[in-house]
């Protein structure tokens, strides 16, 4: 089976792809390195707080993509 990558054909598709790429970028090493410090926010280390933010952003992006994609 030949593996292929299909690019989006609509503006909504490109926006969705951009949101997914943005979400992936905030969770990779260079960004995580910025938050790996000995700072407490609400009693949690900054890195744990950032991890919770990433979960919230990921969930929000999935909801937005479902809304613009017309899935109810």
N, C-alpha and C positions, 0 to 999 in steps of 0.2 A: 504494500500500500504506500502510495506516495504522499508524504506530508507536505502540506502547503499552508501558507499564511494568507488569509484573506483580509484585505484592508476594508475599512468601512466605506460605504458608498454615499451616505447621507451626512448632513451636518450634525444630526442627532447622534449618529454613530461615532463621528470624530470627537464630539464632546464627551461621549461616554468613554471612549478610549483614553482621552486626555485625563479624565477624572480617575480612571484606574491607574494610569501611569503615575499621576500625582500621588495617589495613595501608596503605591509601591515605593516611590522615591522617599517619602517621609519615614519609611521604616527600614531603610538600608543603612549600612555601616557609617558613612560619613555623618549622617544626621544623628544617628544613635550616639556616636562618639561625643557630640556636643552636649548631650543630656546625661552622660555618664559622669556625674559630679556628686559630691557629698553635700547636697542641698536637700532640705526637707520641705515638702509642700503637703499640707494637711496630714502631717505625720508620716508621709511616704517618701522614699527616695525619689529624686527627680526622674530617674530612669523608669521607675514603676509608674509614676504619674504620666509620663510620656507614652508608655505602653497603653494605658487606659485611654488616653486621647486618640491614639491610633485605632483602637477598637471602635471608639465612637465615630471617628471619621470614616472608617471602613463601612460601618453600618449605614451611616448617612449617605455615603456615595452609592451604596447598593439601592437604597430607597430612591434617590434621585434618578439613577439609571432606570429603575422600574417605572418611575413616573414619566420620564421623557420617552421611554420606549413604548409606552402605551399598555404595559402590563398592569392589570389590576388585581 
